């Protein structure tokens, strides 16, 4: 049942932990913010489409997770470009109250979704009030640009890829408390310096979410979860925000 709502729905950028117990309170809050009545979540494992067996694993976990919250979940087999144009897949997305993208490769999910029939339905649903959540790569693809993490891990210079632009002024770095595991201080400074000038870089720790609610022109960003969110200004200075704190981000 899709409850009529007159404005874009909430956006949740999750650092890690999709479908795990530590996300229960965050997902319950998102669902409760949509109003009364039964709700349905569309599970989108698209970012893991290049990883054998992972889309099925994410969808199984998602169904069990949301069943535990008393909410119906539809596991959608949307793992490649052909699926994003398939009428049956598109029909499965219609009328969902929440769209949840799990983790994987942000570039793959962007290439799969950009300009597709599936993305048109999801975007329209979000504009009509459905919640839109992305974890890890699923969060990265919602920004204005995303960092090609795999290029950095191969020791190459940072490369920025145009993303889907739900939050166009942001670039999201998930698993941020573990950034030292794949990029030292020097590389991270190079990443900061290489980011497009229009972006604000936001690091979201594991088991943590940055959630936007409200109305256009009066959005309200807030931190949920056990760790913190880091926001970097144009000079690379870092400000930390913790559970319950409001994060002042420009639109």
C-alpha positions as CSV (number, residue, x, y, z in Angstrom):
1,X,0.0,0.0,0.0
2,X,1.5,3.3,-1.0
3,X,0.4,6.1,1.3
4,X,-0.1,9.4,-0.6
5,X,2.5,11.9,0.5
6,X,3.0,15.4,-1.1
7,X,6.7,15.8,-1.0
8,X,10.0,13.8,-1.6
9,X,10.5,11.1,1.0
10,X,13.4,10.8,3.5
11,X,16.8,9.8,2.2
12,X,19.1,7.6,4.3
13,X,22.8,7.3,3.6
14,X,24.1,4.3,5.5
15,X,27.8,3.7,6.2
16,X,27.4,-0.1,6.5
17,X,25.2,-2.8,8.2
18,X,22.3,-3.1,5.9
19,X,19.7,-5.7,7.1
20,X,21.6,-6.4,10.3
21,X,20.2,-5.9,13.9
22,X,22.1,-2.7,14.4
23,X,19.9,-1.1,11.7
24,X,16.6,-2.1,13.3
25,X,16.0,1.3,15.0
26,X,17.1,3.3,12.0
27,X,14.9,1.4,9.5
28,X,11.9,1.5,12.0
29,X,12.3,5.2,12.2
30,X,12.3,5.6,8.4
31,X,9.2,3.5,8.1
32,X,7.4,5.3,10.9
33,X,8.2,8.6,9.2
34,X,6.0,7.6,6.3
35,X,2.8,7.6,8.2
36,X,0.3,5.0,9.3
37,X,-0.7,1.8,7.5
38,X,1.0,-1.2,6.0
39,X,4.1,-0.6,4.0
40,X,6.2,-2.4,1.4
41,X,10.0,-2.2,0.9
42,X,11.6,-2.9,-2.5
43,X,15.0,-4.6,-2.0
44,X,17.6,-3.6,-4.6
45,X,20.9,-5.6,-4.7
46,X,22.0,-3.9,-7.9
47,X,25.4,-2.8,-6.6
48,X,26.5,-6.4,-6.1
49,X,25.4,-7.5,-9.6
50,X,29.0,-8.4,-10.6
51,X,29.5,-10.6,-7.5
52,X,28.4,-14.2,-7.9
53,X,25.6,-15.1,-5.5
54,X,25.6,-11.8,-3.6
55,X,22.4,-10.3,-5.0
56,X,20.5,-13.4,-3.8
57,X,22.3,-13.2,-0.4
58,X,21.4,-9.5,0.1
59,X,17.8,-10.1,-0.9
60,X,17.4,-13.0,1.5
61,X,18.9,-11.0,4.3
62,X,16.6,-8.1,3.4
63,X,13.4,-10.1,3.5
64,X,14.3,-11.6,6.9
65,X,15.3,-8.2,8.3
66,X,12.1,-6.4,7.3
67,X,9.9,-9.4,8.2
68,X,11.4,-9.0,11.7
69,X,10.2,-5.4,11.7
70,X,6.7,-6.5,10.6
71,X,7.0,-5.1,7.1
72,X,6.6,-6.8,3.7
73,X,9.7,-6.8,1.5
74,X,9.9,-7.5,-2.3
75,X,13.2,-8.9,-3.4
76,X,13.8,-7.4,-6.8
77,X,16.1,-9.2,-9.3
78,X,17.7,-6.0,-10.6
79,X,21.4,-6.7,-11.1
80,X,22.2,-5.4,-14.6
81,X,21.2,-3.1,-17.3
82,X,18.8,-5.5,-19.0
83,X,16.9,-5.9,-15.7
84,X,16.6,-2.2,-15.3
85,X,14.7,-2.1,-18.6
86,X,12.6,-5.2,-18.0
87,X,8.9,-4.7,-17.7
88,X,8.4,-7.3,-15.0
89,X,11.2,-5.8,-12.9
90,X,9.8,-2.3,-13.3
91,X,6.3,-3.6,-12.3
92,X,7.8,-5.0,-9.1
93,X,9.1,-1.5,-8.2
94,X,5.7,0.2,-8.6
95,X,4.0,1.4,-5.4
96,X,6.8,0.6,-2.9
97,X,7.0,2.8,0.2
98,X,10.7,2.4,0.6
99,X,13.5,1.6,-1.9
100,X,16.7,0.1,-0.3
101,X,19.9,-0.3,-2.3
102,X,22.5,-2.6,-0.6
103,X,26.2,-2.5,-1.1
104,X,28.7,-3.5,-3.8
105,X,30.2,-1.5,-6.6
106,X,28.9,2.1,-6.9
107,X,30.0,2.4,-10.6
108,X,28.0,-0.7,-11.5
109,X,24.8,0.5,-9.9
110,X,25.1,3.9,-11.5
111,X,25.7,2.4,-15.0
112,X,22.8,0.0,-14.5
113,X,20.3,2.6,-13.2
114,X,21.1,5.8,-15.1
115,X,18.3,6.7,-17.6
116,X,16.5,3.4,-17.1
117,X,12.8,2.6,-16.7
118,X,13.5,1.2,-13.2
119,X,15.2,4.4,-12.1
120,X,12.3,6.5,-13.4
121,X,9.9,4.5,-11.3
122,X,12.1,4.7,-8.2
123,X,12.8,8.4,-8.6
124,X,9.1,9.2,-9.2
125,X,8.2,7.1,-6.1
126,X,10.7,9.0,-4.0
127,X,9.3,12.4,-5.3
128,X,5.8,11.2,-4.3
129,X,7.0,10.4,-0.7
130,X,8.6,7.0,-0.7
131,X,11.8,6.6,1.4
132,X,15.1,6.1,-0.4
133,X,17.9,4.3,1.4
134,X,21.4,3.3,0.3
135,X,24.1,1.5,2.2
136,X,27.8,1.6,1.3
137,X,27.9,1.7,-2.6
138,X,24.1,2.2,-2.4
139,X,24.8,5.4,-0.6
140,X,27.7,6.5,-2.8
141,X,25.6,6.4,-5.9
142,X,23.0,8.8,-4.5
143,X,25.5,11.8,-4.5
144,X,26.4,14.2,-7.2
145,X,29.7,12.3,-7.8
146,X,31.2,9.1,-6.4
147,X,34.8,8.2,-5.9
148,X,36.0,5.2,-7.8
149,X,37.2,3.3,-4.7
150,X,38.5,0.3,-6.7
151,X,40.8,2.7,-8.6
152,X,42.2,4.0,-5.4
153,X,42.7,0.5,-4.0
154,X,44.7,-0.3,-7.1
155,X,47.0,2.6,-6.3
156,X,45.7,4.8,-9.1
157,X,44.9,8.5,-8.8
158,X,41.5,9.4,-7.5
159,X,38.8,9.3,-10.2
160,X,35.3,10.9,-9.7
161,X,32.3,9.5,-11.5
162,X,29.0,11.3,-12.0
163,X,26.4,9.7,-9.8
164,X,22.6,9.7,-9.7
165,X,22.3,13.1,-8.0
166,X,19.6,12.6,-5.4
167,X,21.8,14.7,-3.1
168,X,23.8,16.5,-5.8
169,X,26.1,18.6,-3.6
170,X,27.4,15.6,-1.6
171,X,30.0,12.9,-2.2
172,X,29.5,10.0,0.3
173,X,32.3,7.9,1.7
174,X,30.9,4.9,3.7
175,X,32.8,2.7,6.1
176,X,34.6,5.9,7.0
177,X,36.0,4.7,10.3
178,X,38.0,2.2,8.2
179,X,39.3,4.6,5.6
180,X,42.9,4.0,6.8
181,X,42.6,0.4,5.8
182,X,42.6,1.3,2.1
183,X,43.9,4.8,2.0
184,X,46.7,6.4,4.1
185,X,46.7,10.0,5.2
186,X,48.6,11.2,2.1
187,X,46.1,9.4,-0.3
188,X,43.1,10.7,1.6
189,X,44.4,14.3,1.3
190,X,44.8,13.7,-2.4
191,X,41.2,12.5,-2.6
192,X,40.0,15.6,-0.8
193,X,42.0,17.9,-3.1
194,X,40.8,16.1,-6.3
195,X,37.1,16.3,-5.5
196,X,35.0,18.5,-7.8
197,X,34.7,22.0,-6.3
198,X,31.0,21.9,-6.0
199,X,31.0,18.9,-3.6
200,X,31.0,18.5,0.1
201,X,32.7,15.3,1.1
202,X,30.8,13.4,3.9
203,X,32.3,10.3,5.6
204,X,29.8,8.0,7.3
205,X,31.1,5.4,9.8
206,X,30.0,1.8,9.9
207,X,26.6,1.1,11.6
208,X,25.7,4.7,11.2
209,X,23.3,6.7,8.9
210,X,22.9,10.2,7.9
211,X,19.2,10.8,7.3
212,X,17.5,13.7,5.5
213,X,13.8,14.5,6.2
214,X,11.7,17.6,5.8
215,X,10.6,19.7,2.8
216,X,12.5,21.2,-0.1
217,X,14.3,24.3,1.0
218,X,14.0,23.2,4.7
219,X,15.7,19.8,4.7
220,X,16.9,18.5,8.1
221,X,19.9,16.2,8.2
222,X,20.5,14.1,11.4
223,X,22.9,11.4,12.5
224,X,21.6,8.0,13.6
225,X,23.6,5.0,14.9
226,X,26.5,4.1,17.1
227,X,29.3,6.1,15.5
228,X,29.8,9.4,13.7
229,X,29.6,11.4,10.5
230,X,32.5,13.5,9.2
231,X,32.0,16.6,7.1
232,X,34.9,18.2,5.3
233,X,35.0,21.9,4.2
234,X,36.7,23.3,1.2
235,X,40.0,23.6,3.0
236,X,39.8,20.0,4.1
237,X,38.9,20.7,7.8
238,X,36.9,18.0,9.4
239,X,33.8,18.4,11.7
240,X,32.4,15.4,13.5
241,X,28.7,14.8,14.3
242,X,27.3,12.1,16.5
243,X,24.0,10.3,17.3
244,X,21.1,12.8,17.3
245,X,23.0,15.8,16.1
246,X,21.9,17.9,13.2
247,X,24.3,18.3,10.4
248,X,24.2,21.6,8.5
249,X,24.6,20.7,4.9
250,X,24.0,23.0,2.0
251,X,21.6,21.9,-0.7
